[in-house]
Amino acid sequence: MKKFLAISTALISQALFVSPVLASVTPPNKTGGNISDINGIYRSFANIMNWIFSFAIIIAVILIIGGGLSYMTNAGDEKKGSAAKQKIIYGFVGVAIVLGAWIIVRVIANYLGVSIYQPR
């Protein structure tokens, strides 16, 4: 349980502190850079959330791959095998949480009647 809390804390802190910085690096495009109206604010928020979700998915996939590699190289050790299985499970739980949060953001945006998709 302590490992789960440590991993969760690390993922959440990375998502909250690193991803907004990465999102601010992207240049504003012609349709989404204007925040003078409510749709522009929602689009900017959606852009930041997309960066956070993308970063969290990448971390979860790295966790799944790392757990798979640990599982393959455990050399028959039961403790290493169960720790690797836990990493894989935590990775899949992370993916499920991120996808659920992404769906919630999209449902709320649709409920509010705002367009958060930027036309290309």
C-alpha positions as CSV (number, residue, x, y, z in Angstrom):
1,M,0.0,0.0,0.0
2,K,2.9,2.3,0.7
3,K,4.3,1.8,-2.8
4,F,0.9,2.6,-4.3
5,L,0.7,5.8,-2.3
6,A,4.2,6.8,-3.3
7,I,3.5,6.0,-7.0
8,S,0.2,7.9,-6.9
9,T,1.8,10.9,-5.2
10,A,4.6,11.0,-7.8
11,L,2.1,10.7,-10.7
12,I,-0.2,13.4,-9.4
13,S,2.7,15.8,-8.5
14,Q,4.2,15.3,-12.0
15,A,0.8,15.9,-13.6
16,L,0.2,19.1,-11.6
17,F,3.5,20.7,-11.8
18,V,5.3,19.6,-14.9
19,S,2.5,19.3,-17.4
20,P,1.2,22.9,-17.1
21,V,4.8,24.1,-17.8
22,L,4.9,21.9,-20.9
23,A,1.5,23.2,-22.0
24,S,2.6,26.8,-21.7
25,V,5.5,26.1,-24.1
26,T,3.2,25.3,-27.0
27,P,2.6,28.3,-29.3
28,P,-1.0,29.5,-29.5
29,N,-2.7,28.6,-32.7
30,K,-5.0,30.8,-34.6
31,T,-8.3,29.4,-33.2
32,G,-7.4,28.5,-29.6
33,G,-5.1,31.3,-28.5
34,N,-7.8,33.8,-27.9
35,I,-9.2,33.7,-24.3
36,S,-11.3,36.8,-24.6
37,D,-14.5,34.8,-24.6
38,I,-15.7,31.8,-22.5
39,N,-15.1,29.3,-25.2
40,G,-11.5,30.4,-25.5
41,I,-11.0,29.9,-21.8
42,Y,-12.5,26.4,-22.0
43,R,-10.3,25.6,-25.0
44,S,-7.2,26.7,-23.1
45,F,-8.3,24.6,-20.1
46,A,-8.9,21.6,-22.4
47,N,-5.5,22.1,-24.0
48,I,-3.8,22.0,-20.5
49,M,-5.9,19.0,-19.5
50,N,-4.9,17.2,-22.7
51,W,-1.2,17.7,-21.8
52,I,-1.8,16.4,-18.3
53,F,-3.7,13.4,-19.5
54,S,-1.1,12.6,-22.2
55,F,1.7,12.9,-19.7
56,A,-0.1,10.6,-17.2
57,I,-0.8,8.0,-19.9
58,I,2.9,8.0,-20.9
59,I,3.9,7.5,-17.2
60,A,1.4,4.7,-16.8
61,V,2.7,2.9,-20.0
62,I,6.3,3.3,-18.8
63,L,5.2,1.7,-15.5
64,I,3.5,-1.2,-17.3
65,I,6.5,-1.8,-19.5
66,G,8.9,-1.6,-16.5
67,G,6.7,-4.1,-14.6
68,G,6.7,-6.4,-17.6
69,L,10.5,-6.3,-17.9
70,S,10.8,-6.9,-14.2
71,Y,8.5,-9.8,-14.4
72,M,10.4,-11.3,-17.3
73,T,13.8,-10.9,-15.5
74,N,12.8,-12.0,-11.9
75,A,14.7,-15.3,-12.2
76,G,12.1,-17.2,-10.3
77,D,12.1,-15.0,-7.3
78,E,8.5,-14.8,-5.9
79,K,8.9,-11.4,-4.3
80,K,10.3,-9.8,-7.4
81,G,7.5,-11.5,-9.4
82,S,4.7,-10.2,-7.2
83,A,6.3,-6.7,-7.1
84,A,6.4,-6.7,-10.9
85,K,2.7,-7.8,-11.1
86,Q,1.8,-4.9,-8.8
87,K,3.6,-2.5,-11.0
88,I,1.6,-3.7,-14.0
89,I,-1.6,-3.5,-12.0
90,Y,-0.8,0.0,-10.9
91,G,-0.1,1.0,-14.5
92,F,-3.5,-0.3,-15.7
93,V,-5.2,1.4,-12.8
94,G,-3.5,4.6,-13.7
95,V,-4.7,4.3,-17.3
96,A,-8.2,3.6,-16.1
97,I,-8.2,6.7,-13.8
98,V,-6.8,9.0,-16.5
99,L,-9.3,7.8,-19.1
100,G,-12.1,8.2,-16.6
101,A,-11.0,11.8,-15.8
102,W,-10.8,12.5,-19.5
103,I,-14.3,11.3,-20.0
104,I,-15.6,13.4,-17.1
105,V,-14.0,16.5,-18.5
106,R,-15.6,15.9,-21.9
107,V,-19.0,15.2,-20.4
108,I,-18.9,18.3,-18.3
109,A,-17.9,20.4,-21.3
110,N,-20.7,18.9,-23.4
111,Y,-23.2,19.6,-20.5
112,L,-22.1,23.2,-20.4
113,G,-22.5,23.5,-24.1
114,V,-19.0,24.7,-24.9
115,S,-16.8,23.6,-27.7
116,I,-13.5,22.5,-26.4
117,Y,-12.3,20.9,-29.6
118,Q,-10.1,23.2,-31.7
119,P,-10.8,23.0,-35.4
120,R,-7.6,22.4,-37.4
